[in-house]
Amino acid sequence: MDDLRPDLIRGPDGLARCRWVGDDAEYRRYHDEEWGRPLHGDRALFEKMSLEGFQAGLSWITILRKRPRFREVFAGFEPEAVAAFDDEDVERLMADAGIIRNRAKILATIGNARLAAAMAPGELDALMWSFAPTPRAVADRPAAFGDVPATTAASDALSKGLKKRGFRFVGSTTMYALMQSAGMVDDHLVGCHRAG
């Protein structure tokens, strides 16, 4: 009998993972190779901020499956390129069924790109990581989904810091999801093969 914790699941490879992975191969890859691993770089973090903004109100797997198309139509999330988007680009994006067609989120992404492009190289990375909390002790790792918060003081501060600079779709819940996915916090559950 498998003595796996209730919020873990065993994959076809025999490894224990956080249950949110389910049986989806792409989600499994994302969990193992991306989620919770430190991510740096202005472009990479701008992409993460943008996709987390598009995810608001939806499941992450929806965004993950659409990510290749998002990258294609948003010029690889290069802030300088997205900053140059105009009204014609907005209409092009609104007509693209391969992404989330939400005008407010599209406009926010373009506006956020303009802010990011105006920053010095490395400044967005340094700003975002300046809000990362001190890594938790191994004994403080969450044991169950119920132990994982939706927001923290750190995500509140990151959200407030970005909003002060004019960034949009960067609420505290969205920023905590970014902190998890970008490895600013590690919320792999006790018993997950990625924990620790």
Beta strands, then each sheet from edge to edge (+ up, - down):
strand 1: 8-10
strand 2: 16-18
sheet 1: 1+ 2-
end
